[in-house]
């Protein structure tokens, strides 16, 4: 990691590109939007789905010690009592007496309002969970919460998964799902929002093996970002100091990315010991233990938790892919996504809208989209279309010209090198599969 690392661009440029090209829109935009709520557009939903798909393939599909889960967003209120969220999931809140803005006290330097310099109120604890009611009557007996994390859905299903799959320790349960936190100061685009999607793992290990496995998970999770094309100069691993650790955690490290606002958490890997399983055993009256038939021993596993945000990872991949290059009197903007993450893998560009050329291009498009998501772009000049595909990160463009009708060949253009190659249409699928890697 270089000490003079720089962000790829500003957040303002990314927000502008995201809306213009259909990656991310402000939620409820026609009504003026809603603070820190965002909608993923046609390209954004593909990018985010590709990030989640790449995570799932790496974590579940390619491993024999992992299984998946999709637990409910609404859970029994005692789940959150046992986990400590009802009593302890709070942030210190202060108000400015002059401009009425609210801030997290632990994010401020000094005792004055950072916006207007006004006097601040005394800090008070603010619970971050969204409260709602189950059923038609709004009473205390009907209170439930929108889950603030997906982890507890895994812990309370520990025995269900264990009994239905016969997994042996060490093993893990993975989950992708929505979580909700009533953040005091959300912001920085999709970096910190009140509604977000997590990609979490709870990996159950024998006590005594936890430290070694914890270190391995840190290495594995750091490497995953690099394998998907992220620049290692903008990645680092930061172990938590003792005063940062949760009371139940033996250790925790963050994989951090250099965002436009500086180094910030991309993913956290924690050694949660046996805290969660013991808490739920106590509150539920069910023993959440593992029986090892080889030693005839019952024990409560320790848990290693790699926890990533799908939205935050998507933002980081979008930022890291952004490049600006001089192009004569203009600037060429290109998103250098890894092929596995690019929303469109290929674009088919007919040189003319006239038949039979247009029909030939449609045939190629229909053939290729059986294997990948493929764009079809027939408007504006070919140069404009190349630039448009560069700006949305499409790795390869297939240009169909009038010569294609005679020699049954097309021109392939590489996004990153801009080099062009003439390929037989019959060999096109094999060629692209080799270039894309899947």
Secondary structure, DSSP 4 states (H G I P E B T S, - for coil): --TT---SS-HHHHHHHHHHTTSEEETTGGGT--TT-EEE-HHHHHHHHHHHHHHHIIIIIT-SSEEEE---SB--HHHHHHHTHHHH-EEEEEEBTTT--EEEGGG-SSSB-TTT-PBBPPPEEEE-PEEEESSS--SGGGEEEE-S-SHHHHHTTHHHHHHHH---SSEEEEEEEEEE---SS-BTTTTB-SEEEEEEEEEEE-TTSHHHHHHHHHHHHHHHHHHTT--GGGEEEEEPPGGGS-TT-SEEEEEEEEETTEEEEEEEEEEEETHHHHHHHHHHS----EEETTTTEEEPPEEEEEEEEHHHHHHHHHHHHEEEEEETTEEEEEE---TTT-S-SEEEEES-SSTTHHHHHHHHHHHHTTTS-EEE--SS-HHHHHHHHHHHT-SEEEEE-TTHHHH-EEEEEETTT--EEEEEGGGHHHHHHHHHT-
